[in-house]
Amino acid sequence: MTLDQMMDLQGALAAFTYTDKGDITDHRIREGTEITPQILDLLAHSCVANIAVATLEARGWESLTGQKGFEPLQGFSMVGLEWSIVVGDRCGIILKNRDVNYEASFDAVKACSA
């Protein structure tokens, strides 16, 4: 799925791809939003950090309890006051909370061609 296709999701405000270090490689921002390339840069770096922490926690939980299925991490979402972000492997989308469809969003970032 391309970034342009991701922007067709209901409530999409921005879509972006990033490196494993958090550097933005491409992005789309809906005109008229308060999202800027600087916000996306900060967000992408935050995504890399959060994925690293979540992976650490998943490995620790599996190791400590013997329960399996927490890894590999497929992605995550963060819910803010007005927006949510859904992130997969080096691809993310920001959506309005009132319009977000998490399942469709996770499918989109999973199919993203980053």
C-alpha positions as CSV (number, residue, x, y, z in Angstrom):
1,M,0.0,0.0,0.0
2,T,1.3,3.4,-0.9
3,L,1.2,6.5,1.3
4,D,-1.4,8.1,-1.0
5,Q,-3.6,5.0,-0.5
6,M,-3.1,5.3,3.2
7,M,-4.3,8.9,3.1
8,D,-7.6,7.6,1.7
9,L,-8.4,5.9,5.0
10,Q,-11.2,7.7,6.8
11,G,-9.8,10.3,9.2
12,A,-6.2,10.1,7.8
13,L,-4.2,13.3,8.7
14,A,-0.7,12.1,7.7
15,A,1.1,9.0,6.5
16,F,4.8,8.5,6.6
17,T,7.7,6.0,6.2
18,Y,10.9,6.1,8.2
19,T,14.2,4.3,8.7
20,D,15.1,1.9,11.5
21,K,16.8,5.0,13.1
22,G,13.7,7.2,12.9
23,D,14.6,9.3,9.9
24,I,11.6,10.2,7.7
25,T,12.0,8.8,4.2
26,D,8.6,10.0,2.7
27,H,5.4,11.5,4.0
28,R,2.0,12.9,3.1
29,I,0.3,15.5,5.3
30,R,-3.4,16.5,4.8
31,E,-3.6,20.2,3.9
32,G,-5.1,22.3,6.7
33,T,-3.9,20.1,9.6
34,E,-1.5,21.3,12.3
35,I,0.8,18.4,11.6
36,T,4.2,19.5,10.2
37,P,7.3,17.6,8.9
38,Q,8.9,18.5,12.3
39,I,6.1,16.7,14.2
40,L,6.5,13.7,11.9
41,D,10.3,13.7,12.5
42,L,9.8,13.6,16.3
43,L,7.0,11.1,16.0
44,A,9.1,8.7,13.8
45,H,12.0,8.8,16.4
46,S,9.4,8.2,19.1
47,C,8.1,5.2,17.2
48,V,11.5,3.6,16.9
49,A,12.1,4.1,20.7
50,N,8.6,2.7,21.5
51,I,9.1,-0.3,19.3
52,A,12.4,-1.0,21.0
53,V,10.9,-0.8,24.4
54,A,7.9,-2.9,23.5
55,T,10.2,-5.6,22.0
56,L,12.2,-5.6,25.2
57,E,9.1,-6.1,27.2
58,A,7.8,-8.8,24.9
59,R,11.1,-10.7,25.1
60,G,11.2,-10.3,28.9
61,W,7.6,-11.5,29.4
62,E,8.1,-14.5,27.1
63,S,11.4,-15.4,28.9
64,L,10.1,-14.8,32.4
65,T,6.7,-16.6,32.0
66,G,7.3,-19.1,29.3
67,Q,4.2,-17.8,27.5
68,K,4.8,-17.3,23.7
69,G,3.2,-15.2,21.1
70,F,4.3,-11.7,22.1
71,E,7.0,-11.6,19.5
72,P,7.6,-10.6,16.8
73,L,6.0,-7.3,17.4
74,Q,3.7,-6.4,14.6
75,G,3.1,-2.7,15.4
76,F,1.4,-0.6,17.9
77,S,-0.9,2.4,18.4
78,M,-0.8,5.4,20.5
79,V,-4.0,7.3,21.4
80,G,-3.8,11.0,22.0
81,L,-6.5,13.6,22.9
82,E,-7.4,14.3,19.3
83,W,-5.3,12.0,17.1
84,S,-4.2,8.4,17.1
85,I,-1.2,6.9,15.4
86,V,-0.9,3.4,14.1
87,V,2.6,2.2,13.3
88,G,3.9,-0.9,11.6
89,D,7.4,-1.8,10.2
90,R,8.8,1.6,9.3
91,C,5.4,2.9,8.3
92,G,2.8,5.0,10.2
93,I,-0.4,6.8,9.9
94,I,-2.0,9.6,12.0
95,L,-5.8,9.6,12.2
96,K,-8.5,11.7,13.9
97,N,-9.7,9.8,16.9
98,R,-13.4,10.3,16.0
99,D,-12.8,8.5,12.7
100,V,-10.1,6.0,13.4
101,N,-10.7,2.3,12.3
102,Y,-7.8,0.5,14.1
103,E,-8.2,-2.8,12.2
104,A,-8.1,-1.1,8.8
105,S,-5.2,1.1,9.9
106,F,-3.2,-1.8,11.1
107,D,-3.9,-3.6,7.8
108,A,-2.7,-0.5,5.9
109,V,0.6,-0.2,7.7
110,K,1.2,-3.9,7.5
111,A,0.7,-3.7,3.7
112,C,2.7,-0.4,3.4
113,S,5.6,-0.6,1.0
114,A,8.1,1.3,3.0
